[in-house]
Amino acid sequence: MKIKQLVADERPREKLRLRGAKSLSNAELLAILLGSGTGGKNVVEVAQELLLCADGRLTLLGAMPLERLTEQKGVGEVRAIGIMAAIELGRRSFEEMALIDKRTVTNPRMVYQIMLPSLKHLDHEESWVLYLNRAGYLLGKERITVGRMETTLIDTPRIVRRAIEKQCTQVVLVHNHPSGQPLPSQADIHQTDLLRKALGAVEIGLMDHIIVAEDSFFSFSEEKIIFA
């Protein structure tokens, strides 16, 4: 069925205009980004097929490389780029909300929840730092290093410099393990100890080091590694 054959208030654009974006399904929102169908299929059907390739999950769709998206019938490079841009905007919006939230960061699970949108489904390691004031409020967060598939180095001098610039009193180091196994390596432990000592020299505390995996995390402070 062609999209024009649908009743007006069931066409994605008209439906959004009449009922708001929240009324649309994921496939209907994708259909608006795609713009038109192809090969006898309307744009909603093309969007549904695209979602099926990601097991119906937007997180998996957002993790697809450009080449994988363009393999889907009806999704050329221009449309694929539009989809990637839209998902990235949504991810950044979520991250901004985490920064606006003025709850005190008090435990490793809160850190895990703040960082999961940035680190989930990556195929390489990244290290990030959360900057906190004395009350534990999140002053900011930033990516420090990007590594290869299974390793990244912690840039200790940069972390110390940025922590001083932000006038924070404590930081949380976070990095991911694409393997899905959150346990730290000996290199992780060694680099964490070096960072703790470097921060301590300028009277800034290392509150924790969290290793994020797909569905779990490891907390150095909870396991009393380095922080004992």
N, C-alpha and C positions, 0 to 999 in steps of 0.2 A: 504493500500500500504506500502510495506517495504521501509525503507529509502534508501536501495541500488537501488531501482527501480526509484528513482528520478534522473533527469539528474544531472551530477556532480556539476554544478555551482548553484544548488538549494539545495544541501545538506548543512546543517548548517556550518559544519567545513570548507568545501570547499568554501562555499560562503564567510565566514569570511576571509579566506586566499586570495581570489581573490578581494573582494570588501571592506574589512574592517568591523570591529565590528558594526559600525553605520548603515550598510546596513541591519542588521538582525532585525527581529521583536522580541518582548519580548519572545514569545514562542520559537523562534529559539535559542535565547541565553540560555533560560532554558533547551532546548533540549541538548545543548552542555554539560551543567552541569549534566544532567541525564545520558547521555551516550548511552542508548539503550532503545528500547520500550519493551512492554510486552503484552501478551495475544492477539496477532494478531494485535496490534496497533503499529505504528512506534513511534519513540521517540518524534517527533513533535506533534503528536496527544496526547500523554501522557502529554506533556508540556501544550498544549492548554486546556486540561481538568483540569489540576492543576490551571491554571490561572482563569478558570471559577469559581472555588471554592473560589477565592478571588475577584470575580466581575471584573476580568481583571485588577486589580490594584496592582502594585508592593508593594505599601505601606502596603496594607492589607496582601499580601503574606508574607512580612517581619515581620509582627506582629503575624503571626501564631505560636503557640507553636510547639515544635518538635512532640508531640503526634498527633496533628491535621494534620501535613504534612504527617506523616507515614500512616495515614488512607487512603490516596489516592492510588489507584491502580497503581502499577509501581513505587511508591516512598517508598523505604525502609529507614531504619534509616541512612545508610551511605549516600544515596543521599540527604535525608532531611538535614543532617548536612552540606553537601556541599553547598546546596542552602542557608541555614542560614548564613554560613560563607561568601558566595559571596555577599549577600545583606548587611551584616554588613560592609564588606570592602567598598562597595559603599557608605554607610552612613558615614563612617569615612572619606572617600575621600571628600565628600561634606562638612563635618565639617572642614577639613583642608583648603579647598578653602575659607571658611568663615574667617579663621584666616589669610590667606595670603592676603586677600583683605584689603588694608590699607585705606579704606574710614573711615571717622570719624563717629562714632556711635552718631547720633544726635537726634534720636526719638525712641519711643517705638516700632513702627512697624519694624524698622530695627532689634531690639533685637528679636522680635517675629519671623522674618524670619530666623535669625541666629539659633535660638533655636528649631524651629519647627521640623527639622529632628530628633533631639534627644528625643523629648518629645511626639510627636504625636503617638497615639495608645497605649501608655503605660497603663497598668491596675493598676498601683500604682503611688504614688506621689514621685517625686524626686526634690531636690533643687540644683540649679546650680548657679555659680557666674561668671560674666564677669568682667575682670580686665582691666581698661582703664587708659591711661596716661592723662596728662593735656590737650592734644589736642583732646582727645576722641578716639584715636586709640586703637584698641583691642589688648591688650598684651597677652591675653590667656583666657581660660575658663575651668572650671572643675566642675564635679559633687561633691557636698559636702555631701549630705545625700540621702539615699533611705528609703522611709517609707512604711507604709502599704497601703492598697487600697485607703483609704480616708484621710490619714494624714501623715505628715512628720514634724519633728522638725528641725528648723534652727539651725545649729551648729555655734553660734555666735563666740565663742573663736577661732575656726578653721578658720573662714572667716577672722577675724581680723589678725590672725597670717599669713595667706597666703597672704593677701593684703600687709602687711608690707614686707614680703619676696620678693614679686614681684615689690615692690617700685612703686605701682600704686598710683594715686591720687584720684580715684573714682571707685566705683564698681556698678554693677547692679545685683541685686538678681532676680533670675527667678525660679519659680516652676510651676508645672502643676496641673490641676484638672481633673482627669480621668472621672469625672461625666459629663464633657462637659460644666459645669457652671463656668465661670471665676470669679464671684464675690467673694471677700475675706471674710473669716470668721473673727470673733472677735479675734481668736487665731492668724490668719495671721497678723492682724493689730497690735496686741500686740507684736509679735515677730519681726515685721519689725521696730517698734519703738525702741525696745531694741537694735537691730542691728545698727540702725542709730546713737544712742547715743554712742554705743561702738566704732564705726568707727570714730565718731566725736572726741572722746577723744584722738585719735592718728592722727587727722587732715587728715582723709580720708573721702571723701564724699560718701554718698549713693545716687547715681544718680536716681535710680528708683527701684521699685519692680514690675516685670511683672508676672502675672498669665496667663499661657497658657492653653487654652482649645482646643478642636478639630479644630474649625474653627473661633476662636475669642480669644481675650486677654483682660486683664484688666491692666491698668497702674496706680499705686499709684500716680505718679507725675502728670499725666494728670487729675486725679480726685481730686488732692490736698488733699490726705489722708496722714497724717504724714509730708508731704513736704510743707505744707502751711506756 
